[in-house]
Amino acid sequence: MASYFIESPFVDLFLKPLLYFLVLVVIMVALTFGGMKLTGQTTDFQEVIGKFGAYTVPFLVLLVIGVLFSFVSGIVGGALLMLSILGIVYFIPTFALFEKPENGMDRIYVLIGVYIVATLVSGFLMQSIAASMLSNMMGDLMGGF
């Protein structure tokens, strides 16, 4: 029986990684907001979203440059992609937490907690992205076996 659905690599190679990346950014914004509240900084969620978005611009430029370099050289492009994701996961919460003086918990301990949770979440999401992309590529290589 023939299949009536067309399988597109666009979903597995672009949409799923994009959605996972967006989920990672939303989780990082929530973690940064929680860390800022634990340190006693007076802020609201929209302000944290604005700060996070402003700090994300250089890393997103690096991400685009990494994608462009991945067409030329996979090693350089991959390194730039990883640097941009590491910047979003580790550097931006540090910048946001150390921007204002603290009134609550010590920022270093809060930052260590944010790093631990961010590492777990980003590892899970990167593993899901890799599994999705590899399953699509292996299906293409095997030709339906």
C-alpha positions, 0 to 999 in steps of 0.5 A: 500500500502506497503512502499518500503523505510526502515526507519532507526533510524540511521539518526534521532539519529546520523546523524541529531544531528551530522549535527546540532552539526557541524552547531553549531561549524561553527556558533561559529567559525563565531561568534568568528571571528566577535567578534575578528574583532570587537575588532580590532584584526588582524586575518584571518578566517583560524587562527580563525578556527585553534584556535577554533579547538585547544581549542575544543580538550578538550571539544571533549574528554569530549564529547566522555567520556560523550557518553561512560558514557551515556551507563553506567549512563545516568545522568553522561553522560548527564552532561558531554555532556552538559558541553562539549557543554557549553564549545564550546559555551561559553568558547572557544569564551572567550579564543579566544577574550582574547588572544590578546590585543584589539584595537577596541571595548571593549571585554566585550561588544562584548563577551556579544553580542556573548553570546546572539547570541550563546545562541539563536542559540544553543537553536534553534539547541538543540530544533531541535535535541530533536524534531528529536530524540523524534519524532523517539522514539515516532514513534517507541513506537507507532508502526505505529499508 
